[in-house]
């Protein structure tokens, strides 16, 4: 006999807090300024690194509940 398959329910999307959004925006602005400087000076490896940092800053993850600030 085969086991019946169970279908997992969809998780509700995570909504970041306003503080997390504010912090992410500040970091993105900072890295964007670096990226613009690297673009104008021709340092393309620095530009690439800045773009990767922007991607990381734009990804807001759920914070653990027992984590201290």
C-alpha positions in Angstrom: 0.0 0.0 0.0 1.1 3.5 -0.7 1.2 6.3 1.8 -1.2 9.1 1.1 0.6 12.3 0.1 0.1 15.3 2.4 0.1 18.8 0.9 1.8 21.5 2.9 0.0 24.7 3.4 1.5 27.9 2.1 3.3 30.0 4.6 2.1 33.5 5.2 4.5 36.0 3.7 6.8 37.7 6.2 6.2 41.4 6.7 9.3 43.3 7.8 9.1 45.8 10.6 9.4 49.6 9.8 12.8 49.6 11.6 14.1 46.8 9.4 12.9 48.6 6.3 14.5 51.9 7.4 17.8 50.1 8.2 17.8 48.3 4.8 17.1 51.6 2.9 20.0 53.3 4.6 22.4 50.4 3.8 21.1 50.3 0.2 21.7 54.1 -0.2 25.2 53.7 1.2 26.2 50.9 -1.1 24.6 52.7 -4.1 26.8 55.7 -3.5 29.8 53.4 -3.4 28.7 51.7 -6.6 28.3 55.1 -8.4 31.8 56.1 -7.3 33.3 52.9 -8.5 31.5 53.2 -11.8 32.8 56.8 -12.4 36.4 55.8 -11.4 36.4 52.6 -13.5 36.8 50.1 -10.6 34.5 47.5 -11.9 35.4 44.8 -9.3 34.4 47.3 -6.6 31.2 48.0 -8.5 30.4 44.3 -8.7 31.0 43.9 -4.9 28.8 46.9 -4.2 25.9 45.5 -6.3 26.2 42.2 -4.4 26.0 44.1 -1.1 22.9 45.9 -2.4 21.3 42.6 -3.1 22.1 41.3 0.4 20.8 44.5 2.0 17.6 44.3 0.1 16.9 40.8 1.4 15.2 41.3 4.8 15.0 38.1 6.8 12.9 37.2 9.7 14.7 37.8 13.0 14.9 35.1 15.5 12.6 35.7 18.5 15.1 35.0 21.2 17.9 37.1 19.5 19.0 40.1 21.4 19.7 43.5 19.8 
